[in-house]
Amino acid sequence: MVFLVEDSLAIRARLAATIRGIEGAELVGEAGRVEEAIDGIRASRPDAVILDLQLEDGSGLEVLRAVHPASPALHVAVLTNYATDQHRRACIDAGAEFFLDKSSDFPRIREIVQGWTARPDGATAGH
């Protein structure tokens, strides 16, 4: 079960189509704003989150810091246009498993989600 956080509707649609095209992956929610993302993740209890770092009303880092402590097994891939070392360190320290540059790493989303869904028990994470 994957929750998608991305404020660009075009990129969100592309990511959603990618996730829906992966056998075993289920898209359980989408959000484009910080509070909407936090509430949606808490309500849907996904196994994984694809998280944009720069949202129109704040930072994906706020989302990560709000949801990860209560769900430490949550898989998180941050996808951003702001792929600086400082942002990378902050996201990894807050619990992100992957930190990806939208301009060069976008195609990795498919392999990452496939990896999350290919666990022997059939789940993307242990809840």
C-alpha positions as CSV (number, residue, x, y, z in Angstrom):
1,M,0.0,0.0,0.0
2,V,1.6,3.3,-1.2
3,F,0.6,6.8,-0.4
4,L,1.7,9.5,-2.8
5,V,2.5,13.1,-1.8
6,E,3.2,15.5,-4.7
7,D,1.9,19.0,-5.3
8,S,2.3,19.0,-9.1
9,L,-0.8,17.4,-10.6
10,A,1.1,16.3,-13.7
11,I,3.9,14.6,-11.8
12,R,1.4,13.1,-9.3
13,A,-0.6,11.6,-12.2
14,R,2.6,10.2,-13.7
15,L,3.6,8.7,-10.4
16,A,0.1,7.3,-9.7
17,A,0.1,5.6,-13.2
18,T,3.5,4.1,-12.4
19,I,2.4,2.7,-9.1
20,R,-0.8,1.4,-10.5
21,G,1.2,-0.4,-13.2
22,I,3.2,-2.4,-10.6
23,E,1.9,-5.8,-9.8
24,G,1.3,-6.1,-6.0
25,A,1.3,-2.3,-5.5
26,E,-1.8,-0.5,-4.3
27,L,-2.2,3.2,-4.3
28,V,-4.1,4.0,-1.1
29,G,-4.1,7.8,-1.2
30,E,-2.7,11.0,-2.6
31,A,-2.1,14.5,-1.3
32,G,-0.5,17.8,-2.4
33,R,-0.4,19.7,0.9
34,V,1.4,19.1,4.2
35,E,-1.7,18.6,6.5
36,E,-3.6,16.7,3.9
37,A,-0.6,14.4,3.6
38,I,-0.1,13.9,7.3
39,D,-3.8,13.2,7.8
40,G,-4.0,10.9,4.8
41,I,-1.0,8.9,5.8
42,R,-2.3,8.5,9.4
43,A,-5.7,7.5,8.2
44,S,-4.7,5.0,5.4
45,R,-1.7,3.5,7.3
46,P,0.3,2.7,4.1
47,D,3.4,0.6,4.0
48,A,5.2,3.1,1.9
49,V,5.2,6.8,0.9
50,I,6.5,8.6,-2.2
51,L,7.2,12.1,-0.9
52,D,7.9,15.3,-2.7
53,L,10.2,17.5,-0.7
54,Q,8.9,20.9,-1.8
55,L,5.2,21.2,-1.3
56,E,3.2,24.4,-2.1
57,D,2.4,25.0,1.6
58,G,5.6,23.6,3.2
59,S,8.0,20.8,3.2
60,G,7.8,17.1,2.8
61,L,10.3,17.0,5.6
62,E,7.5,18.2,7.9
63,V,5.4,15.3,6.7
64,L,8.2,12.8,7.3
65,R,8.9,14.1,10.8
66,A,5.2,14.0,11.6
67,V,4.5,10.4,10.5
68,H,7.7,8.4,10.7
69,P,8.2,8.3,14.5
70,A,4.7,6.6,14.9
71,S,5.4,4.2,12.0
72,P,9.1,3.4,12.0
73,A,8.7,0.5,9.5
74,L,7.2,2.9,7.0
75,H,9.2,2.9,3.7
76,V,9.8,6.4,2.4
77,A,11.3,7.6,-0.9
78,V,11.8,11.4,-1.2
79,L,11.6,12.6,-4.7
80,T,12.8,16.2,-5.2
81,N,14.2,18.9,-7.5
82,Y,16.2,20.1,-4.4
83,A,18.7,17.2,-4.2
84,T,21.3,18.9,-2.1
85,D,23.5,17.1,0.4
86,Q,21.9,19.1,3.2
87,H,18.4,18.0,2.2
88,R,19.5,14.4,1.7
89,R,21.0,14.3,5.2
90,A,17.9,15.8,6.8
91,C,15.6,13.4,5.0
92,I,17.7,10.3,5.8
93,D,18.0,11.4,9.4
94,A,14.2,11.8,9.6
95,G,13.7,8.2,8.3
96,A,13.7,8.3,4.5
97,E,15.0,5.2,2.9
98,F,15.6,6.8,-0.5
99,F,16.4,10.4,-1.6
100,L,15.9,10.8,-5.3
101,D,16.6,13.7,-7.8
102,K,13.5,14.1,-10.0
103,S,15.6,15.2,-12.9
104,S,17.7,12.0,-13.0
105,D,16.3,9.4,-10.6
106,F,12.5,9.4,-11.5
107,P,12.7,6.0,-13.3
108,R,14.0,4.4,-10.1
109,I,10.5,4.8,-8.5
110,R,9.3,1.7,-10.4
111,E,12.2,-0.5,-9.2
112,I,11.9,0.8,-5.6
113,V,8.2,0.2,-5.4
114,Q,8.7,-3.2,-7.0
115,G,11.3,-4.0,-4.3
116,W,8.9,-3.0,-1.6
117,T,6.2,-5.2,-2.9
118,A,8.5,-8.2,-3.6
119,R,8.9,-9.2,0.0
120,P,8.5,-12.9,0.7
121,D,5.4,-12.4,2.9
122,G,3.7,-10.4,0.2
123,A,3.6,-7.2,2.2
124,T,5.5,-4.0,1.5
125,A,6.4,-3.6,5.1
126,G,5.8,-5.2,8.5
127,H,2.8,-3.5,10.1
